[in-house]
Amino acid sequence: MTPRSRPPVLDDVSKAIIEQLQADGRRSYAEIGKAVGLSEAAVRQRVQKLTEAGVMQVVAVTDPMQLGFFRQAMVGVRVTGDSRAVAERLGEIPEVDYVVLTAGSFDLLAEVVCENDDDLIELLNERVRTIEGVQSTETFVYLKLHKQLYNWGTR
């Protein structure tokens, strides 16, 4: 295991800060400090370190449909050659918001968000299937988002 792939060791206070932000990403540093026993400045510093280390990010999660993106899909991709290279290329496409390397029927899964079905067709035919190493794709169109949570906590 390379040093780069080792996750940072988190103490109980850092974990508590993460859990506070998972419950409400808009919670103030002062409120978090009261909950975890640190000053506002100490919480700010820890959040900055956790963010810089890539442990977490604080973002606004939107409903794509409310923003005019009416077609979401998960695309399963089978690859010949290096799946990491294909994942890199997929990650460069603005409509792709999620790429993972997998084991199983597909080498990669990519979530896409488009304005409509025509945009999805163009994306698949002109930008995904033309990537060198893409052998085949299978598209799973989302009909309705049933559950989406980001509060899995820490260990």
C-alpha positions as a printed NumPy array, in Angstrom:
array([[  0.   ,   0.   ,   0.   ],
       [  1.475,   3.348,  -1.014],
       [  1.436,   6.236,   1.469],
       [ -0.863,   8.124,  -0.89 ],
       [ -3.62 ,   5.473,  -0.684],
       [ -3.601,   5.218,   3.115],
       [ -6.507,   7.046,   4.702],
       [ -5.547,   9.57 ,   7.369],
       [ -6.037,   8.501,  10.956],
       [ -8.887,  10.495,  12.454],
       [ -9.303,  11.098,  16.156],
       [-12.71 ,  11.075,  17.843],
       [-12.996,  14.874,  17.709],
       [-12.417,  15.011,  13.942],
       [-14.978,  12.249,  13.494],
       [-17.464,  14.184,  15.622],
       [-16.895,  17.318,  13.508],
       [-17.545,  15.32 ,  10.33 ],
       [-20.74 ,  13.885,  11.796],
       [-21.915,  17.367,  12.809],
       [-21.415,  18.589,   9.231],
       [-23.1  ,  15.508,   7.777],
       [-26.171,  16.32 ,   9.849],
       [-26.139,  19.971,   8.699],
       [-23.441,  21.307,   6.385],
       [-24.459,  24.884,   7.262],
       [-23.837,  24.445,  10.991],
       [-21.54 ,  27.181,  12.284],
       [-18.074,  26.483,  13.617],
       [-19.206,  27.903,  16.972],
       [-22.109,  25.437,  17.168],
       [-19.863,  22.546,  16.186],
       [-17.294,  23.672,  18.743],
       [-19.893,  23.552,  21.526],
       [-20.916,  20.052,  20.468],
       [-17.37 ,  18.657,  20.287],
       [-15.622,  20.669,  23.   ],
       [-13.388,  22.923,  20.874],
       [-13.164,  26.627,  20.156],
       [-14.578,  28.055,  16.949],
       [-11.035,  28.685,  15.666],
       [ -9.955,  25.11 ,  16.416],
       [-12.988,  23.73 ,  14.549],
       [-12.274,  26.007,  11.566],
       [ -8.676,  24.769,  11.474],
       [ -9.702,  21.112,  11.677],
       [-12.335,  21.504,   8.951],
       [ -9.728,  23.148,   6.717],
       [ -7.246,  20.301,   7.323],
       [ -9.914,  17.637,   6.707],
       [-10.928,  19.353,   3.493],
       [ -7.352,  19.83 ,   2.265],
       [ -6.581,  16.176,   3.024],
       [ -9.536,  15.092,   0.88 ],
       [-11.271,  13.44 ,   3.847],
       [-14.43 ,  15.473,   3.238],
       [-15.959,  18.272,   1.275],
       [-18.865,  20.506,   2.173],
       [-21.128,  21.1  ,  -0.821],
       [-24.717,  21.955,  -1.674],
       [-26.496,  18.861,  -2.956],
       [-29.143,  19.765,  -5.511],
       [-32.063,  18.039,  -7.151],
       [-31.033,  18.007, -10.837],
       [-34.662,  18.021, -11.996],
       [-35.299,  21.287, -10.156],
       [-32.386,  22.785, -12.098],
       [-33.67 ,  21.674, -15.513],
       [-31.75 ,  18.403, -15.867],
       [-34.575,  15.975, -16.543],
       [-32.547,  12.919, -17.523],
       [-30.235,  11.083, -15.125],
       [-28.728,   7.682, -15.771],
       [-26.074,   5.28 , -14.59 ],
       [-23.906,   3.976, -17.412],
       [-22.168,   0.644, -17.017],
       [-18.988,   0.53 , -19.102],
       [-17.012,  -2.513, -20.199],
       [-13.401,  -1.705, -21.048],
       [-10.577,  -3.261, -23.01 ],
       [ -7.197,  -2.253, -21.66 ],
       [ -6.604,   0.031, -18.697],
       [ -9.885,   0.963, -17.013],
       [ -8.144,   3.777, -15.14 ],
       [ -7.421,   5.574, -18.419],
       [-11.061,   5.299, -19.477],
       [-12.191,   6.475, -16.021],
       [ -9.935,   9.526, -16.4  ],
       [-11.477,  10.393, -19.766],
       [-15.03 ,   9.875, -18.455],
       [-14.25 ,  12.157, -15.534],
       [-13.414,  14.963, -17.97 ],
       [-16.973,  15.012, -19.374],
       [-19.01 ,  17.77 , -17.664],
       [-22.255,  15.742, -17.627],
       [-20.549,  12.895, -15.754],
       [-20.763,  13.556, -12.017],
       [-19.608,  10.205, -10.637],
       [-17.155,   7.551, -11.867],
       [-16.125,   4.388, -10.047],
       [-13.989,   1.416, -10.991],
       [-15.877,  -1.767, -10.179],
       [-15.592,  -5.536, -10.088],
       [-18.348,  -7.539, -11.702],
       [-20.269,  -7.169, -14.947],
       [-18.901,  -3.683, -15.615],
       [-15.421,  -2.275, -15.28 ],
       [-16.754,   1.23 , -14.596],
       [-19.962,   2.917, -13.555],
       [-20.579,   6.533, -14.505],
       [-23.531,   8.62 , -13.398],
       [-24.646,  11.213, -15.931],
       [-26.98 ,  14.19 , -15.691],
       [-28.473,  15.616, -18.912],
       [-31.194,  18.066, -19.838],
       [-33.17 ,  15.548, -21.918],
       [-33.088,  12.235, -23.784],
       [-31.56 ,  13.786, -26.929],
       [-28.648,  15.088, -24.858],
       [-28.216,  11.636, -23.297],
       [-28.132,   9.995, -26.734],
       [-25.542,  12.524, -27.948],
       [-23.459,  12.04 , -24.815],
       [-23.43 ,   8.251, -25.155],
       [-22.803,   8.106, -28.911],
       [-20.449,  11.045, -29.388],
       [-18.504,  11.276, -26.143],
       [-18.669,   8.046, -24.125],
       [-18.617,   5.27 , -26.723],
       [-15.895,   7.047, -28.718],
       [-13.395,   6.907, -25.852],
       [-10.539,   4.575, -26.708],
       [-10.913,   1.381, -24.684],
       [-14.713,   1.525, -24.287],
       [-15.88 ,  -1.882, -25.451],
       [-19.591,  -1.558, -24.621],
       [-22.029,   0.352, -22.447],
       [-25.347,  -0.335, -20.789],
       [-27.484,   2.58 , -19.667],
       [-29.805,   2.517, -16.659],
       [-32.168,   5.484, -16.918],
       [-33.413,   6.853, -13.595],
       [-37.193,   7.019, -13.322],
       [-37.391,   8.424,  -9.818],
       [-34.892,   9.157,  -7.068],
       [-36.155,   7.161,  -4.11 ],
       [-33.386,   7.658,  -1.539],
       [-30.165,   9.647,  -1.415],
       [-28.307,  10.137,   1.863],
       [-24.794,  11.247,   2.724],
       [-24.843,  10.747,   6.489],
       [-23.146,   7.368,   6.812],
       [-21.111,   8.582,   9.772],
       [-17.571,   7.638,  10.691],
       [-15.792,   4.711,  12.275]])
